[in-house]
Amino acid sequence: MIGRAAARFPLGGRKGAWWGVAFVILLFVSAAMVSLPTAAEPGNRIAAFYKAHQQVIVWQQIVGTLALLPFLAFAAALSRWARMDGRRNRWLMPAAGLVALATLATSLVPLAMALMPNLSPDLAHQLTVVEDLADSVLFASLAGFVLATSTGAPVWVRALAVLVAIASLARAALSPFGVTVLDIAAPLAVLGFIVLLSGRLLFSPSPRHHTEDSRT
């Protein structure tokens, strides 16, 4: 289903690379809008924050959800690139689908909280715990996606993918316990790796050229 929807986008090698860039830009815009509180904050402070920043939070979740469109198109472009290069990456699109589902979960919870007319402190704290857990699932799925994109890539790309995946998994495991040391580093590592993949897709020779070179 994801593959069919993404196939409607222009997914030629260099065009596909720009979907990755668009995804990174949209996520930076979304992150710059507002920083949501975590479950480490008391419920009354969380409820007051959502009431004071309702419109900004709603728009942030909309932008974050819209970022899934270029993300899925970029994943489909990477999958198509692998097929043209004689490789079949069967894990890439399922991994992208898990990221999309986790992203929707992390967006729907704060969106619902922002739209609640009378958000009580207890409910605010409970939903924030759910949001934090969904965020951990998101970073775990991002680790899987990063590893899936590196299948068949050069050794140095696979090594970077492992490091980024480790950072994402550590972020997923530590965040529910209030450890924030990777809250900035892990997302930047993932986005940086996507920019790297976009660059490889943009500047690498066409897979057809590789095939022709191997025959000569």
Secondary structure as UniProt FT lines:
FT   HELIX           2..6
FT   TURN            7..8
FT   HELIX           13..33
FT   TURN            39..40
FT   HELIX           43..52
FT   HELIX           54..66
FT   HELIX           68..84
FT   TURN            85..86
FT   TURN            90..91
FT   HELIX           92..115
FT   TURN            117..118
FT   HELIX           121..149
FT   TURN            150..152
FT   HELIX           155..174
FT   HELIX           175..177
FT   TURN            181..184
FT   HELIX           185..203
FT   HELIX           207..215
//
